[in-house]
Amino acid sequence: MTSSPERYAMNFGWVWGPDNPRLDKVARLALNLRGADQAKLDDLLDGWLEGLEHDAESGHYFQGGFSVEVLSRSIGTAYIVFASGGEDVADSLGYAVDGFYEKVLQHLTGAMATWTERPLEG
């Protein structure tokens, strides 16, 4: 049996820590996904993105308090950045990555996921 790629666990110390005392910074979480079945990745990712609002000008997808930017897609790979800010930063970002996991990531058995917490911006 193969397992799904690793699920991200919210790091509250990163988003609510001493670098963000007023909760006014933007947190960006990058996902580097590789080794996925191309057809399955395309179907699942496109289906998930269709459920989000899309800003054609910026290319960003969003829902509630988070946004998503698909920076690259290639054969079996994707580089995606999730972003949120403000008082609900952890809730919004957690909601985004949990939804992504449930709709896309857990179904990509055999793929590898690397999550990177980028420095807070503000």
C-alpha positions in Angstrom: 0.0 0.0 0.0 1.3 3.4 -0.9 0.8 6.4 1.3 -0.4 9.9 0.4 2.1 12.8 0.7 2.6 14.5 4.0 -0.1 16.7 5.4 0.9 20.1 6.7 0.4 20.7 10.4 -0.2 24.4 11.3 2.8 26.0 13.0 1.1 28.5 15.3 4.5 29.8 16.5 5.3 30.8 13.0 2.2 32.8 12.3 1.4 34.1 15.8 4.9 34.3 17.2 7.1 37.2 18.2 7.7 38.1 14.5 4.0 39.0 14.2 2.9 40.6 17.5 0.2 42.7 15.9 -0.9 40.0 13.5 -0.5 42.4 10.6 2.0 40.3 8.5 1.3 37.9 5.6 2.2 34.3 6.0 3.1 32.4 2.8 3.3 28.6 2.8 4.9 27.0 -0.3 4.3 23.5 -1.5 6.7 21.7 -3.8 4.9 18.6 -5.1 6.7 16.1 -7.3 6.3 12.5 -8.5 2.6 12.6 -9.0 0.7 10.9 -11.7 0.2 13.7 -14.3 -3.4 13.0 -15.3 -4.5 12.5 -11.7 -2.7 15.7 -10.6 -4.3 17.7 -13.4 -7.8 16.5 -12.7 -7.6 16.9 -8.9 -5.8 20.3 -8.9 -8.1 21.7 -11.6 -11.2 20.5 -9.8 -10.0 22.1 -6.5 -9.1 25.4 -8.1 -12.5 25.5 -9.9 -14.1 25.7 -6.4 -12.2 28.9 -5.6 -12.7 32.4 -6.8 -10.2 33.5 -9.5 -8.7 36.9 -10.1 -7.7 36.7 -13.8 -5.5 39.9 -13.6 -3.2 38.6 -10.8 -3.7 34.9 -11.5 -4.4 34.2 -7.9 -7.2 32.0 -6.6 -8.9 32.9 -3.3 -11.6 32.0 -0.8 -12.4 33.7 2.4 -9.2 34.8 4.0 -6.6 32.9 1.9 -5.2 33.1 -1.6 -3.5 30.5 -3.7 -1.0 31.0 -6.5 0.1 28.1 -8.8 3.6 29.3 -9.7 4.4 26.3 -11.9 3.0 23.0 -13.1 4.9 20.4 -15.1 4.9 16.7 -15.6 3.9 15.3 -12.2 5.0 18.4 -10.4 3.5 21.6 -9.0 4.8 24.6 -7.0 1.9 26.3 -5.1 2.0 29.1 -2.6 -0.8 29.5 -0.1 -1.1 33.0 1.7 -3.1 34.6 4.4 -2.7 37.4 6.9 -4.5 39.3 9.7 -6.0 38.1 12.9 -7.3 34.9 11.3 -4.1 34.0 9.6 -3.7 30.6 11.2 -7.4 29.6 10.7 -7.5 30.8 7.1 -4.2 29.2 6.1 -5.1 26.0 8.0 -8.4 25.9 6.2 -6.7 26.3 2.8 -4.1 23.6 3.3 -6.6 21.1 4.9 -9.0 21.6 2.0 -6.2 21.1 -0.5 -5.1 17.9 1.3 -8.6 16.4 1.4 -9.4 17.3 -2.2 -6.0 16.8 -3.9 -3.0 15.7 -1.9 -4.3 12.6 -0.1 -5.3 11.1 -3.5 -1.8 11.4 -5.0 -0.3 8.3 -3.6 3.4 7.9 -4.2 3.9 11.7 -4.7 6.3 13.6 -2.5 5.3 17.0 -0.8 7.7 19.5 0.7 6.2 22.4 2.7 8.2 25.6 3.3 7.1 28.3 5.6 8.4 31.5 4.1 9.4 34.5 6.2 6.5 36.6 7.2 6.0 39.8 5.2 4.4 43.0 6.2 
